[in-house]
Amino acid sequence: MRRKEFLKSMALLSISTFLPNIKAKNFESNLENFKEKISKLNPLDGKFWKLIREQFPIPKDYTYLNTGGLGSSPYVVSQKVKEEMDNLDRYPTPNHDLEKWWKIKEKCAGLFGCDKEEIAFVGCATEGINIVVNGLPLKKGDEVILTTHEHVAGNLPLLNRAKRDGIVLKTFEPDKVNWETNLERIEKLITKKTRLIFVSHITCTAGQRLPEKEICKLAKDKGLWVFLDGAQVPGMMPINVHEYNCDFYTTSGHKWLLGPKRTGILYVKKENLDIVQPLTVGGYSDAGYSVEKNELKFQPSAQRFEYGTQNPALFFGLETAIDFINLIGIENIWEHDRQLAEAFYQELLKIPNVEVLSPEQEDFRTAMITFKMKNMPYDKVVAYLMEKRIRVRPVTDGNLMAVRVSFHVYNNEMDVAKILNEIKNLAKS
Ligand SMILES: Cc1ncc(COP(=O)(O)O)c(C=O)c1O
């Protein structure tokens, strides 16, 4: 029954996609033109964000609040991908240009706060997680600590390893009231057999930021590896993996970075490159091999985790997306997204019949806010909002049975007002 209602609302959505698309007049498909326009505006001025909104094909009457699920790409990015695809079809070349590849990695390294040699391009965060979780030398009985709020992309590779090799998974419930308690909860689970702490940097459930530096310090003090799943972070918030001192970090290009779909970035700290065994290898993974001599030397960099023919157009598109983000300024984005999320959060608290699940401590709230209604199941709320052309995400992960709302560069105060208005209507029903 519930599924039926959800499908019905999806059908409504797909019909609406046949309606004439209300295209923005002021969009740019050339980054230089966008650069010129944005450089004349001030991020404190609404015109700055209006110009940004106009760079996306999202219809004007559609309130898209699910960047945590998938980001929309600006025209400059899709145009770049199309151009590069056309070039490749004009002059098919099986080998991607490694010089350009390294330049893109340099930009990613700038965004991550690491060296380009520590970056591997992957298809998505799920792939990044799998590379590390499958490649780490873990044996039967070794323990991994994770939250009960991990995404399926973290849970499944770990469970798969548990099934295959007998590693043991130990979970803790993230405390949304007190960040220090989260450290205590992790510490309580650490034993002589613990090898890895695997946590989302920002949870996909309540949009909770976990205390990254403190968790990494705890892990290092205890001699453990630490993996921060950053699928929900770069593009929303400034990060610095060297400062965090984490061992592994991964993200998807197609969420907050606004990049092409099926792009991802994996960071592996230099000293861990020889520790993670590359399990899927091929052309580009090696720095020389000989079948006759039974020899194989991996690339000295994280390139060893890449293999086979690439679609370079996607990563050229990711480069443009990072340029686009840098032109706006990641600090400006964080400020903008947080302001919208904060306005939403504060108003939600006042609505009767609403339970807010995002952290009580402001420092750990992000651009994603999660709530549930006391008088209506989450899936009905999602379906109702969809009928009003407001797209949010149902959260069943961690058994939350709630609704998650994401705010990003293309959102504005009107989007906040629109969803709040509908939630108020639901609260009265
Ligand atoms: C915390 C977290 N990790 C991993 C993923 C998986 O991302 P992808 O499907 O792009 O690999 C998601 C997706 O929402 C996520 O929220």
The ligand as an ORCA input file, in Angstrom:
! r2SCAN-3c Opt
* xyz 0 1
  C      27.140      8.301      3.779
  C      27.023      7.721      2.396
  N      27.952      6.864      1.960
  C      27.923      6.341      0.736
  C      26.901      6.639     -0.141
  C      26.874      5.994     -1.491
  O      26.999      6.900     -2.530
  P      27.046      6.353     -4.028
  O      25.757      5.634     -4.247
  O      27.182      7.574     -4.843
  O      28.198      5.438     -4.111
  C      25.897      7.522      0.266
  C      24.791      7.871     -0.638
  O      23.849      8.528     -0.314
  C      25.958      8.080      1.564
  O      25.033      8.935      2.014
*
